[in-house]
Amino acid sequence: MSEKVLCKPTELYNILNQHNRISRLAESNYLCLIDARAEGPYYCSHVITARNAKWDVNGKCILPPDLEIESMRYIIVYDSNTSSFLDSGPAIDCANSLAKASRYPVQILIGGYERFSAIYPFFRTQKITYTIRELENMKPYPVEILPGQLYMGNYRHATNPRILKDLKLTALISISEDSSLMFEKGSCAILYIPVADSVGADLYSSFEQASIFLASRLNTGSAALICSTHGISRCSTLAMAFLIHHLKYTLKEAWGHVHQCKANMRPNRGFVQQLSNWELQIVGRKITDISEPNY
């Protein structure tokens, strides 16, 4: 029997938005999202890709017959508003049944559908079934580094008016050596950093300017997006540099935080060294051993 843990809304948001070439929601063993509410509320509206829990005559949750629960990387259950293990309700009951069959922790969404849909109303839907092609073609949003404040993504995210509106983005950092990647300014404050994604490129000299730019926006309640061409190397480097500067994280802590938000983030080796130097400058000493394999 696996353990049961609580899942923050931002964690589910990021799980829904993981992608490589295509959305990870198309992977058969990636996510099992269960809506444990009654059929009526479920059919009215639910989180995208969620399936409605089924119950037997004794009130026990029935495992989805078409899924291999044991191999599911993420199993997340929600009801209307369960927020802790001290609550009683269908999410807890369903999680108990799923935990008996899962190798991975079964997660219960804190605040349930009510809280998640209030924070991310654009992830509500009435759609119940999806083809593989539909899942592959889902357009992910940028991942959330700091809830409601800082996001990280690619050029397509930064040029999508719907995403800018949904996330209430008013500040943008664009890291690209391609001068053709320009944006309509509109109401967004934009900082351009013309740096290539190469081992020899210097992003270090922009860490302080970018951190000050982000802090000034976040301190006034604005939301900001860091983007690079593919949203993997340069933007993750700058996101970690900001966490080290703004929250005084060590490089190890910043790395773990950003990796949890975006599983395929990967600064190139030159940027890793620059982050180590940045840790020394901000924290006062090099704490993180970047010779370890995960860096």
N, C-alpha and C positions, 0 to 999 in steps of 0.2 A: 504493500500500500504506500502510495507516494504522500508527501506532505501537502498541506494546503497553505497558501500564502495569499497576502493581499496584493492587489494590483492597482497602482495609481492610474488615474485617467490618462496622464501623459505617457505612461508605459504602453497602454493599449494603443494610443494614437501612433506611437512610433512603431509598434509591431505591425499595425495595419499599413504603414508606409515604407516598409523595407522593400528594396528592389535591387536587383543586379541589372541585367539587361531588360528584364521584365519584372512585374510585381511578384513578390514571393508568395502572395496569396494564391497563386496558381499551383504551388507545390502541394502535392497531396498530403504530405505529413507535416505541414508547417503550422497551421492554426486551426483549432477547433473552438469556435466562439459560440457559446450557448446562451440563449435568452430564456431564462427560467420563469418569466412572467406568464400569465394566462394567455390563451390564444388571441383574445380580443385586443389587448394592448399591443401584442406582438404584431398582428396584422395591420394595426393602425400605423405603427412606426417602430423601427428597431435599428440597431447599429449595422452598417453594411457587412454582409457575408454571415451575419448571425443566423443560426437556426433555432427554432423553437423547441424547448425541451419537451419530451414525451414522458408520461407517467403511467404506471400500471395501476390496477384496481386498488392496490394497497398504498398508493401514494409514493411509490419508489420511482426514482428517475430511471428511465430506460436508456441504456447506452445506444448511441446512433449505430445502426447495424451496418451502414456503409462506410464506416470509418475504423481505422486501426488505432484505437485510443492509445494503446501501448506505445506506439511509435510517434505520436503527435508531439512536436517540439513545444508548442504552446497550447494549453487548454485553459480557457478563460470563461468564467460563468458570471452572469449578472442577473439581478432582478430589478425591482423598481429603485430601491435605495439602501440596500444592505451596505453597511460601512465597516463592520468589525465582526470578529468571530463571536462576540457576545450577543449579536443579533440572532434572531431565528427567522427563517424564511426559506423560500424555494431555492435561492442561490446556495445557501449552506447545505441543504438537503441534496441538491444536484451535485455539488462539489464532492460530498462524501461518497456518492456512488461512483463518480468518475475517478476519484483517487484510488479506488480499489483496483482499477484496471490500468492506471497510467504509470510510466516510469519517471516522468517529469512532474514537477509540482503542479498542482491544480490551483489556478489563480482566481480569486474572487474580486471583481471590480469594485473598488471603493466608491460608495455613493450610487452605484448601479446606473441604470439607464438615465435616471433623472439628472444626475450630475454630469455624466459624460455628454449627453445630448445638449445640456445647457452650455457646456464649454465648447463643444465641437458640433454645432447644429448641422453643419454641412456634411456630417457623416451619418445622418439619419436617412432612412430609406423605407420603402414599402416592398422593395424587390426581395423575392424569396429564393429563387434559384438562379444559378449562374453557370454558364458554359465555361469550359477551360479557356476558350478564346476571349470571353468577356473578362475573366480574371487576369489573363495575360495583358490585356489592353487597358487595364485600370491605370489611371494616371495618378501616381502617388504625390502627396504633398511633401514639402520639406520636413525633415525630422525636427523635433522640438528639443533644444538643448536646455533652455530654461523656460518652464511653463509660462506661456502667454507673453514671453519677452524676446527670446532669442531662438532663431531657426537656422538651419543649415541645409543647403540644397545646391541645385545646379542652375545653369543658365535658363533652362526651360521653366523652372519654377519662378525665376525672377522676372520673366517676361509674360507670365500668365496673369492677366488682370483679375481673374476669379480668385486665384490663390492670394494675391495681394490684398484683395478685399476681404476674403474670408478670415485671414489671419491678422487683419488690421495692421498690415506692415506699413510703416512710415519711414523706415531707414534701411539702406541697402549698402553692403560692401561687395563690390565685384572685383574678383581677383583673376585677371586674365591678361596675357600678353597680346591678345588679339584686339586691336583697337576698333574692329568692326562690331564688337559686342557692346553696343551702346543701348541705353534704355531711355524711354520717354520719362522725363523727370517727374512730371505730375506733382503729386504731393509728397513724394519720397525724397529724403535727403540721401544723396549717393556719394560714396567714397570709392574712387577707382584706384586699384593697386595693380599696376602693369608688371606682373611677375609671372614667369613661365613655370611650368611644373617640371623642373629639371633639378638634378642633384646639386648643380652649381649655382642655382638661382638664389638670390638674396631676398628672403621674406622677413628675416629677422629685423631689418631696419624699419619695417612697417608695423611691427608689433605694437609699439607704444602709441603711434598715431591711431591705429585701428582700435586699440583698447580704449583710448580716450574718447574716440568718436562713438563707440558703442555705449560706454558708460554714461555719456552725456545724454544719449537718447533713452536708455533704459531708466535712468534716474528720473526722467520726466513722465514715465508711464508709457513710452512708445514701445513698439515691437520692431525688431530688426531681423534682417536676413543676411547671412553670409553666403555668398555663392561663388562657385568656380565652374569651369566648363562642364565637368562631370560630377562635381560635388563629392569627391573622394579624398583628394590629397591636400590641395591648397586650403580649401575652406575648413577642413578638419584641423589643420595646423593652426589656422588663425583662431578657430573656436577654442582650442586648448590654450593658446597664448592668452586669450581673453580671460579664461577661467583662472589661469595662474595669476594674472594681473588683478582681476576684479575680486575674486574670492580667495586669493592666496592659496590656491590648490598647489600641491606638488605636481610635477609632470605625471607621476604615476596615477594620482587621483584624477587629474584632468583627462588622461588617456582612458582610464576606466569609465569615466562618465560619458565621454563622447562615443566610445565603443559601444556602450550599452544603448545609446541613442541610435547609432548607425553601425550595424555589425560589419559592414565592408569598408569602413573608413580606413585609409592607409596613407599617411604622409610618406613621402619619399625619404630616403636615408639622410639626404642633406637637411631636410626640414626637421627631422628628428634631432639631429645634432644642434640645430638652431634653437629648438625648444629646450634642449638641455642647457644651453647657454642662457636662455631666457629664465629658466628656473633659478640658475645661479644668481642672475641679476636681481630678480624679484624676491626670491625666498632667502637669498643670502648664502646658499650653499647648494651643491649638486647632491640631491637626495636620491634621485632615480638613476638606477644603473641601466643605461640604454644599450648595454651589450647583451642584455637578456634577450632571448629569442622572440618574445612577443613584441619587441620594439623594432 
